[in-house]
């Protein structure tokens, strides 16, 4: 059994020590960083994170890091604040099913901002990112849906720790200082899910908050500030204060360097909440059946199976799921997203434009959708999907998938990932694909930052 107050120290020791990740882990991390840069460029171009960019520029600071997709150089914490919001702006970024966290949104900002600040090599940035991926996934998975059950966004709760260790590694802090950084970061863990009921933009900001907080925590530790080493073990640690249900803090450090959670992160094919993806895939499967009607008026009823841990987020009470108030609210409405899929055959960033979410045909079809909770076991983000479409004449068409696409067991191909990246970044982003794939061999991040700026012009 792990001794009290030892988990943070063990995690910090591993994350700041020599790393030799297997080739598959390195490749996975590179894929996720590429995906995150693409979603960041799309988020910046869409304008939804303009307030974060504005504030980051106003915070200013020494010219340590570049705002992703631009040429402004500001302080690394401010650059990471904006980058976290950019990566997560469209909810098109990756997801770790066991922890239900958007890993890259809290790993990439610190890795690139601090990596640029210290002139780190591409290999150093990659190793720091891998340490961050393992941290955010493991901390969140130690309390499966436990933070969400308390009304908190697990990405931000766990993300402060990954950002702190990414920064600690790039600053070359020792184990003691990195442990302090984790302890300090824990006091900044949070992120309310209140946005689900209002359509507010705070969810998009959470990864930026986490990235900013993690960098500050590591800097404070480097300057001599102490943090509680019992931040994971308790008493009064992050799990005691912020998680509900079963918690296994010791799992954070179990098998470090042997079992790689970086390999278990999925890449999204749709810009919607991951918890709706199985139903979206099942809806697409139903459309491919020979009996699916050409006229949506022939659909009398839609029945969808929903995992019990998914229902509060994508089918929650207290809001109109058929008439979402904002594009972000539509991304968190399973009825709306499934209805749009049945009508259009796919979901893209265009599906959630402000001028698209009040479509009368989607609203009418979403009103015919009924969902039921089905306890299939396993993680909600890796659950099977089932959609049954009943026609006016009583016949039924069924679509079933064992799990949603894009996850570690059904990954996007490299070509599909490149196509997603270019769809987000635009054709001018093509050089970034090659540079990211060669990150291990780059002397620094300058070529990538220049290519991102050119893509953002």
N, C-alpha and C positions, 0 to 999 in steps of 0.2 A: 504494500500500500504506500502511496506517495505521502511523504512526511509533510506536515503543515508548512505553508509558505515556501514550498520548493518548486511548484509548477512554473511560476514566472521565471525563476532563475534558470531552470532547465531549458525552457523554451528560448530564453535570451542567449544562453550559452550555445545552443544549437544554431540559432539564427545568425549569430555573429561570428561563428567559427568556420572552419574550412568546409566548403560544400562541394560535392562532386555528384550532381544530379545525373541520373541516367539519361541517355539520349532521348527517350520518349518524353521525359519530364521537361527537358529543355525545349523540345519541339512543341509540346503543349503550351508552355509559357509563351513562346514566340507567337503562336496562333492567337492566344488570348490578347496579347499586347497589340497585335495587328488589328484584331476586331475592335478593341477599345479605342484605338486611334481613329478608326473609321467612324464609330458612333460619336466620338468627340467632334470630328469635323462636321458631321451631319447636324449634331446638336448646336454647334456654333452657327452654322449657316441658317438653321431654322429660326433663330432669334429668341428662343424661349429662355435662354440663359443670359440674355443681355444684362440683366441686373447684376449677375455674378461677375461678368466681365467688367462691368462699370466699377463695381466695388473693388475688384482686384487691382484695376489700374489706379484707383484712388488710394488704395493702401500703399501702392508703390513699393518703396524699399530699394535696397541696392540692386544693381542689375545682375541678379544671380541666375534667373531662369526665364525662359521665353513662354509667353502665353501660347498654348497649343494652337496651331493654325494661323498664327500671326507673327509679328516681328517685335512686339513690345517686350522689353526685358524688365522684370520687376523682382521683388523678393521671392524666394522659393515658397514660403508659406502661402503668399497671395496667389502665386501661379498655380499651386496645387488646389487651392480653394476653387478657382475657376475651372481647372481641368476636371475635378471630380464631378462638378455640376454638368460639364460638357459631355463627359462619357455617359452619364446616366440620363441626360436630358430627354431622350426619346423612349426610355425603358426598352432599348434594343440591345443592351449589353448583357454579358454572360451571367450565368446563374449556377451556383453550387447547390444541388438538390438537398443534400443532407443538412446543410446549414441554412438554406434558403437565403443566400447572400449573393449580391452582385460583386464578385471578387475583384474584377479588373478596375471597377470604378474607385476602389480604395487602395489599389496597389500601384497602378500606372501613375497617378498624379505625383505621389511621393518619389517613386523610382525615377521619373523623368525630371522633376523639378530639382530634387536634391542631387541626382546624378549629374545634371548639367551644372549645378552650383559648384560641385567639387571636381568637375572635369573627369568623372569616372569613365572607365572603358565600357564598351558595350557588354563585355562579359561580366563586369562588376554590377552593372545595372540589371542584367539578366538574373544573376545570382540573388541580388537583393529582392527582385520581383518574386522569385521562387520562394524565398523565405517569407515574403508577404502573403503569397497565395496560401501556403501551408498554414500560416497563422490565422488569417481571417476565416478560412474554411473550418479549421479545427475548433476555434473558439466558438463559432456559431453552432457547429454540429454537436458540441458538448451539451447544448440545451436545445434539442430539436423543437422548433416552433415555440420555445419557451419565452423568448423575447417578444415575439409577435403576440403571444397570449397575454402579455402584460401591456399591450398597446404600443410596443416599441419596434422600430425598424432595425432588424438584426444587422443589416449592412453597416449602419452607423455604429451600433454597439460594438460589433466585432472589428469594424474597420479602423477604429482609433488605435487598436493594438497592432494591426498589420502595418499601418502607416508609421507607427513609432519604431517598429523593428526594421522596416525598409530603411528608414532614416538612420537608425542606429548603426546598421551595417555599413551604409555608405559613408557615414562620419567616422567609421572605424572605432566605435565605442567598445569598451571591454564589457564583460558579462555583468559586472556590478552596475555600471552606468546604464546598460540596456535594460536591466531589471528595473532600475529606477524609472526609466522611460515608460515601461509597461505600467508601473504603478501610478505614475502621473497621468498617463493616458486614460486609465480607468475612471478617473474623476470627470472625464469629459465624454463618457459614453452616454448615448441617448438617442433621440430621434423619434418624435411622436408620430403615430399612425393617424392622427386626427385629419390629415389631408384626405383620407378615404371618403369622408363625409362632406367635404367642401370643394374639392377640385383644386385646392391650393397647390402651389409649386414647391412646398417644403421638401417633398420626397426627392425631387431633383437636386436639392441643395445638400441633402444629408451626406453623400459621399464627399462633397467638397468640405463640409464641416469636419468629417472624420480625417480627411487627408491633412487639412490645416492643423487640426488638433494634434495629430500624431507627430507631425514635424516639430511643433512647438514643444511637445512632451520630450522628445529626444534632445532638442536644444537645451531645454531646462535641465535635463539630467546631465548633459555635457558640461553645463555651467555650474553644477554642484548641487542642484535641487534633488531631494530624496523623494522617492515614491514608495508606497507600501508594497512590500514583496508578497503579501498575502492577497493581492488583487484578484486572484483566481480561487485561492483556497478558502478565503474568509478567515474569521468572521467579518461580516459587512463587506465582502468582496462583490464583484460585479454580478455573480450568479445569485448571491443572497439577496441583493438589492433589486435586480432587474429581470430575473427569469422566473417563470412558473413551470411546474411540472417536473419530470425527471431531469436530473442534471448529473453529468459525469465529467467533472473538471479534469480528472486524471487522463481522460482520453485525449486531451490536448497534446500531451507529450508521448502518448503511446505509439511506438513504432516510428518515431521521427527518423527520417532518412531511410526508412525501409518501406513504409506505406505512404504513398504520395497522393494526397487529396487534389493536387494540381491536375492529376489525370482524370478527376471526377467532376470537372467543371464543364457545363454544357454551353454551347454557343447558340444564341437565339436565331431562329429563322423568321420570327415575327416580332414587330415592335409593340408587344403587349405583355401584360403580366404573365410570367412563366406559369402561374397556376391555372391559366386558361389554355395553355398550349395543347394539352392532350385532347381537350374538347374541340379545339380548332382543327387539329389533325384528323380527329374522328369525323368532323363535319366535312372536311375535304374528301375523306374516304367515302362518305355517304353520297357526295355529289358524283363520284365516279361510278356508282352503281347504275345498272341499266334502267331501273325503275324511277330514278330521280326525275322530278318534273321540270320541264322547261319554264313553266309558268309558276312563280312563287305563290300565286293565289290558290294553287291546288294544295298547298301545305296547310293542314288543319292544326297540327300540333307538333312540337319538338320536345323530346325528352332527353335530358343529359344527366349522366352520372357524375357526381362531384365528390372528391375526397373530403373527408370531414375537416381537415386542416386547411383546405382551399376555400371552403364556403364563406367564412367570415370576410375574406379579402375580396373575392370576385363575385360573390352572390350575397353580400352582406345586407342586412335590413337598414332602414333609415335613409335610403337614397333611391332615386328613380333609375333603375338599371336599364330601362328601355329608352330613356331620354337623358343621356349623360350631359351634365352641364358644361363640361370642358373636354378637350381632347384627352387629357390625362385621366379624367373620370371614365371615358370610354374605354381606355386601355385596361381599366380595372372593373369592367362590366363583362362578365362571361356571356350573358344573354346578347348584348349588343355585338360583341366580337364574333360569336358563333353565327348570329343572324347575317352579319356582313360577309362572313366567309361563305355561307350557303348561297348568298346572292351573287357574290363576285368571284368565288372560287379561290381567293387568296386574300391575305392581309399584308399591306405594305404601309410605308410611312404616309402615303397619300390617303390611305383609309381613315387616318385620324387627323386630317387637316381640319381646322376650325370650320371650314365651309362644308365639311362632309359629315360631321357628327349629328346633324339634325335631319338627315335623310329620312323622309317619311316611310320609304319602303323598308329600311332597316328597323325603324321603330315599330312598324306594324308587325314584322316577322318576329322581332324580339319579344313582343307581347304574347306570342303564342308559345314561347319557350317555358318549359317547366323543368326544374332540376330537383334531384333527390340525392341525399347523402348516401354514399356507398363506401363502407369501410373496407378498402382493398388491402390494407396493410402497407408497409413501406412508406417512403417519403412522398409527400404531396406533389412535389415538383417532378417526381418520377413515376407517377401513378398512371394506370391505363386510362384510356378515354373511350366513351361510348355515347353515340348520338343516334336516336331513333326518330326518324321523320315519318309522321303519320299523315297520309293524304286524305283528301275529302271523301274518297270512295272507300276508306278504311284500310287500304293497303299500307304497308310499312316498308321503309328503306332504312337499313342500318349501316352505320359506319363504326368500326371498332379498331383501335390501335393499342398495342401492348404498352406503349409509352410515347411521349412526344418526341419528335425528331430534334436533332441537334445535340442531344445529350451524349455522354461518353460511350454509351452502348450503340448509338445510332448517330455518329458524328457527321458533321458536314465534311465533304471532301475538301482538299486544298483548293480546288478550282471553285467550289461553291463558296468557300470562305473568301477567296479573292474577289469573286463576283459581288458578294455582299459588301466587302470593303469598298470596291470601286463604285457601287451603287450609293454608298454613303459619302464617300470622299469626292466622287467625280473622276473623270478620266485623268485629270491632272495629278491625281494621287498615285498613279501607277508606279513611279519610282520608289514610293514608300514601301511597297510590297517587297521589292528586292532588297532594300536596305534593312528592313526588319528581319528578313530571313537570314541576313548576314550579321545580325547584331553582335553575335559572339566574337566577330573578327574586327569590329570597329574600334578605333582608338578612343572615340568619344561620341557624344550624341549630336554633334554639330551637323553632320550630313542629313540626319533624320529631321532635325528641327528646321533646316533650310527647305527640305522637301515638303514638310508639312505647311510651311509658310507659303510656298508656291502653290500648293493645293488649295489653300485658303484664300488666295488672292481673287 
